[in-house]
Amino acid sequence: MNRLFQIAVLSCAALLLTGCSVSLKSEPIWQNIKIGDLAPSQSKERPEAQLLKTTNFEVFFFEMPAENISALDDVWPILYTKPLKFNDYKAFSANSFSVGFGQNQMWNKVADALRAADGKEVGTVSLLLSDGRADDITIAKLANPKTIFHIPTDGSTQGVTIGPGTVSLRIKAERIPGSRGVCNIKAQPTFSPPVSSTIPRLAARRKSHEFLFVSASFELKMGPGDFIFLGPRRYTSDQITLSSLFFSRAEPSLPAGTFLVASGEDKQKFRPYFGPVVRMFLIVCSRIID
């Protein structure tokens, strides 16, 4: 899948560099992601592979300087919210979460807005989910117990002490009876304690100690080429809220000196950036095997 992504990017590189003096290193490699290119051809699938019902996702992590967060005001109107279902939209919004649904032809406009705000891709992961099973996208690791504040569905502000363990976004894919090429996706912020055993009984005990942030969950129907863009409504510098754990970083995740931003008004010159960043997530449905 990564090779397909690289091919899509490299095929556009020549056009992007035409008439431009910026070096290749100064251009974010994700700037011309074509969501449709992430879905591989089904024609060469082996018959036995079709026996396993699975859904593939590619997850892209982006960061931009926190001072440029207003650029997201241009992103959300591009995307759809109607397909999304929330456990409680008011609580979801109060937790400073924002999410939008898009399709492959919409991505270029989103990418343009991120690029103009010095947004960078900082990592990717792949998910392969069998029907009805879930997997976690790691958001933050807690080495020690920590009190995290969030807003449940009753509208109050509550603190929950969690850790050590991992805060993640749990993604679950479920087939829709009678429908092919589409599935129902559920996403929910989750805290899980460390894995200490593979014994089923002990694993079940670990699961019982999980904490589910139900008020920040959502679901929707997705097919290949569809994507979810998840980010913050505002920047929070502290690390004591659910939103700040998901979307705030004290510094870029890229190696020191490699996160480059435009230097002043000269968009052809770049300088290293070391300040706080906002993190966002692009979750692409790349393939469904019914």
DARARA-V645856 format. One record per residue. N is the residue number from 1. PHI is phi in whole degrees, 0 to 359 (none if undefined). NEAR is the number of other ideal C-beta (glycine too) atoms within 8 Angstrom. Layout:
BEGIN
<<N;PHI;NEAR> <N;PHI;NEAR>>
END
This chain:
BEGIN
<<1;none;10> <2;298;7> <3;295;6> <4;299;10> <5;297;13> <6;296;8> <7;300;9> <8;298;13> <9;290;13> <10;295;7> <11;295;7> <12;264;10> <13;300;10> <14;299;7> <15;294;6> <16;292;10> <17;274;9> <18;295;6> <19;73;2> <20;233;7> <21;265;3> <22;289;8> <23;290;5> <24;299;6> <25;292;5> <26;277;7> <27;264;11> <28;297;8> <29;290;6> <30;266;11> <31;298;11> <32;236;10> <33;302;13> <34;251;9> <35;304;13> <36;297;7> <37;289;10> <38;282;14> <39;270;8> <40;288;7> <41;297;4> <42;272;6> <43;292;4> <44;256;5> <45;295;8> <46;288;6> <47;305;6> <48;291;5> <49;291;8> <50;286;9> <51;287;5> <52;261;7> <53;278;7> <54;223;11> <55;231;13> <56;257;13> <57;231;13> <58;246;14> <59;244;13> <60;249;12> <61;257;12> <62;237;14> <63;223;15> <64;217;15> <65;306;12> <66;303;12> <67;292;5> <68;259;11> <69;299;11> <70;298;5> <71;298;13> <72;292;13> <73;296;7> <74;270;8> <75;274;14> <76;301;9> <77;295;6> <78;288;11> <79;263;12> <80;263;8> <81;243;8> <82;301;4> <83;292;7> <84;274;12> <85;241;5> <86;244;8> <87;297;9> <88;200;8> <89;297;6> <90;299;7> <91;291;14> <92;302;14> <93;292;10> <94;295;8> <95;282;14> <96;66;12> <97;258;12> <98;226;11> <99;212;11> <100;221;13> <101;253;12> <102;216;14> <103;234;8> <104;309;10> <105;290;5> <106;268;10> <107;295;12> <108;304;8> <109;294;8> <110;295;13> <111;298;12> <112;299;8> <113;294;13> <114;292;13> <115;297;10> <116;296;7> <117;260;10> <118;64;12> <119;289;12> <120;225;13> <121;280;10> <122;241;10> <123;173;7> <124;217;10> <125;220;7> <126;245;10> <127;238;11> <128;235;9> <129;250;14> <130;280;8> <131;303;11> <132;84;7> <133;260;8> <134;239;9> <135;218;9> <136;249;11> <137;262;13> <138;294;7> <139;254;10> <140;206;8> <141;252;7> <142;252;13> <143;280;5> <144;223;6> <145;302;8> <146;212;9> <147;270;8> <148;247;13> <149;264;9> <150;211;13> <151;245;10> <152;283;10> <153;291;8> <154;277;4> <155;87;8> <156;277;6> <157;258;6> <158;234;8> <159;251;7> <160;232;9> <161;269;8> <162;229;11> <163;109;10> <164;291;8> <165;154;11> <166;230;12> <167;267;15> <168;218;12> <169;255;13> <170;272;13> <171;248;15> <172;232;12> <173;246;13> <174;230;10> <175;294;11> <176;260;9> <177;306;4> <178;83;3> <179;239;7> <180;248;4> <181;73;7> <182;210;9> <183;216;14> <184;264;11> <185;250;15> <186;242;12> <187;234;13> <188;211;12> <189;298;14> <190;217;13> <191;253;15> <192;231;10> <193;290;9> <194;300;6> <195;284;6> <196;241;6> <197;199;7> <198;260;4> <199;292;6> <200;310;5> <201;295;6> <202;288;9> <203;296;11> <204;295;8> <205;295;8> <206;300;13> <207;298;8> <208;291;6> <209;265;7> <210;287;10> <211;237;8> <212;256;8> <213;271;13> <214;299;9> <215;292;13> <216;255;13> <217;267;14> <218;202;12> <219;211;9> <220;190;11> <221;268;9> <222;222;10> <223;227;10> <224;304;9> <225;96;12> <226;279;13> <227;216;14> <228;244;15> <229;244;14> <230;242;12> <231;201;12> <232;269;16> <233;279;7> <234;204;6> <235;271;10> <236;236;11> <237;281;7> <238;284;7> <239;241;6> <240;241;8> <241;241;13> <242;300;13> <243;298;13> <244;292;12> <245;296;12> <246;284;14> <247;241;13> <248;244;18> <249;225;10> <250;291;4> <251;203;7> <252;299;11> <253;280;9> <254;290;8> <255;306;4> <256;307;5> <257;89;5> <258;255;7> <259;272;12> <260;257;11> <261;233;9> <262;300;8> <263;268;7> <264;62;5> <265;276;3> <266;275;7> <267;286;5> <268;263;6> <269;242;8> <270;227;8> <271;224;7> <272;293;8> <273;240;10> <274;237;7> <275;276;8> <276;292;11> <277;229;14> <278;258;17> <279;253;14> <280;225;16> <281;229;14> <282;249;11> <283;246;14> <284;253;13> <285;275;16> <286;261;11> <287;197;11> <288;231;12> <289;254;10> <290;280;7>>
END
